[in-house]
């Protein structure tokens, strides 16, 4: 099984191929992911993991097309990005692109509001992740309402930490 960790930094796990823009002990391949092709054949990767990497890139559309290209049919992309309400998103001067709960809909069959691309994924999992200290009545309330309602009415009052999506490549 071939597993890529995009933007791995020092967090690459055993058995993963680590890719990052900066060299490091756990980085196997130094590459700029922003609009560039990855040096992998079409349909050659089983799983791609990316943890807090995509927000650093200018062209989310091209990156998602590249992820789709190298994933095998039914391959899995596990992506974590900061939510737009996470103050850390705005604090980091290298962050270029905010994300909401529905951002990945643009790549998911049956959910695309506009067909900017012909790639298709399927959601296997999607969640808003609140910080570990987020407890009490407010946390329980927010987990009972829809993500859309949360983002419309509560996102700036009760910020979310990150978004996690698990996508299956449809080919």
Protein Blocks (a to p, Z undefined) as FASTA:
>chain_A
ZZddehkljmbcehiacddfbdcfklmbdcdfehpacfbdehibfbdcdehkllmpfblm
lmmmmmmmmpcghiacddddddfklmklmmpmkbfbdcdfklmmmmgghkambafbfcdc
ddfbdcddddfklgcjklmmmmmpcfklmmmmmmmmmccfbdcddddddZZ
